[in-house]
Amino acid sequence: MLMLLLPKSGKSKRRKVKGKVNISGDYMSNTEDLVSRHIKGIAPYEPIVPPEELARRFGIPSEKIIKLNGNENLYGCSPRAKKALADYSQYHIYPDPEQRKLREALSKYIGIDMENIMVGSGSDDYIDLVLRLFVEADDEVISCPPTFGMYPFSTAVCGGRLVEINRHEDFTLDIAAIKQAINKRTKVIFLASPNNPSGNTAPREEILELLKEGKILVVDEAYQEFSSGASAIDLILRYDNLIVLRTFSKWAGLAGLRVGYALCPVRIAQYFMRIKQPYNVNVAAEVAALASLADLTYLKSTIAAIIQERGRLSDKLKKKSFLKVYPSEANFILCAVLNGKAKDIYQNLQRKGIFIRYYNNPLLKDYIRISIGKPEHTDVIITALEEMANAGGW
Ligand SMILES: Cc1ncc(COP(=O)(O)O)c(C=O)c1O
């Protein structure tokens, strides 16, 4: 490499080298100076630790780990999806960049043309793609915390400017404040409905009110299948600025395979097709998603089991005077811990191999979020809380 820095004549006069030569004589460039300025300030996304690593860290056998911190589906995926993955023989062939089979199957499932559907590597893929499509340096993106952490993360990565409009204390949207914050630079508004971590949905009138502002409105319906059924999908054909995100991660138990999709006006779908990575849905993901859509009876039964368990867990948590339990239309429940012992609860459960989410930030001070598991998981949590309450005199 250093040779290239010599003048063509080969004479000894060297151009000034900007980097340094280290002790072994290797050329070290100042790559830090080359990193995009907008990337430098980004704090790493707080990752969820996988079960094997939790088991190792806490000295618990991995089969004993109860992971209730990622809103995953503890019933797992459809048995048909597992079989389809085992039987598939074409893993050596690249996937279809136009995702024809999956978009056709989704078209039947959702009841909307395949031209309005684009699939990706989880709905996270489309959070990123929306921002790449619409946001230029210093354009503004509105997010309403407390909410899903990927909106601020991807906004920062894409060079947008994040405008946070806090939710009200009961986690409903502050529509007046959102409208007031909208200006010429606003490009995208993210709304999760049901919202993570609060579990509440955005009323339709509020979605309509925001659509009329003429900015790109992303309604993230990752948990819609666990809700009472409200959805913004039908509005896609009426509003050219609406994008609805859905995923197979939660209801279909395919979080590890990464399949999500965007429902949007045809024009936006065409842009997504142009800018997405050609193979953003791998063949395993495609095979499993297709098999899931062919096994709706089974998957609907696991959704029903989770909704029922949400009710049972919620009722039991409500009996604990030290908790304020928020109603949820998703596969998790948020609680405020009123005696300031949220961290103790989180750590105590962790020692027993039960992993929940703990929040201690200005908007969620002393909160916990518990993903809904199977009945036995509810029982273990409730017993552990009772033991703690007895020991602590709560
Ligand atoms: C609101 C919301 N949107 C999207 C996602 C990500 O979904 P996916 O696994 O499809 O990327 C999550 C995951 O927790 C979420 O809570």
The ligand as a Tripos MOL2 file, in Angstrom:
@<TRIPOS>MOLECULE
LIG
   16    16     1     0     0
SMALL
NO_CHARGES

@<TRIPOS>ATOM
      1 C1        -43.1650   -2.1120   18.0490 C.3       1 LIG1
      2 C2        -42.2020   -3.0550   17.4210 C.ar      1 LIG1
      3 N1        -41.9820   -2.9810   16.1060 N.ar      1 LIG1
      4 C3        -41.1380   -3.8230   15.4940 C.ar      1 LIG1
      5 C4        -40.4380   -4.7720   16.2180 C.ar      1 LIG1
      6 C5        -39.4340   -5.6180   15.5020 C.3       1 LIG1
      7 O1        -40.0040   -6.6280   14.8210 O.3       1 LIG1
      8 P1        -39.1650   -7.5600   13.8550 P.3       1 LIG1
      9 O2        -38.7240   -8.7270   14.6640 O.co2     1 LIG1
     10 O3        -40.1240   -7.9120   12.7910 O.co2     1 LIG1
     11 O4        -38.0190   -6.7620   13.3260 O.co2     1 LIG1
     12 C6        -40.6310   -4.8970   17.5770 C.ar      1 LIG1
     13 C7        -39.8850   -5.9180   18.3310 C.2       1 LIG1
     14 O5        -39.8710   -6.0440   19.5030 O.2       1 LIG1
     15 C8        -41.5070   -3.9970   18.2030 C.ar      1 LIG1
     16 O6        -41.7210   -4.0430   19.5290 O.3       1 LIG1
@<TRIPOS>BOND
     1     1     2 1
     2     2     3 ar
     3     2    15 ar
     4     3     4 ar
     5     4     5 ar
     6     5     6 1
     7     5    12 ar
     8     6     7 1
     9     7     8 1
    10     8     9 2
    11     8    10 1
    12     8    11 1
    13    12    13 1
    14    12    15 ar
    15    13    14 2
    16    15    16 1
@<TRIPOS>SUBSTRUCTURE
     1 LIG1         1 GROUP 0 **** ****
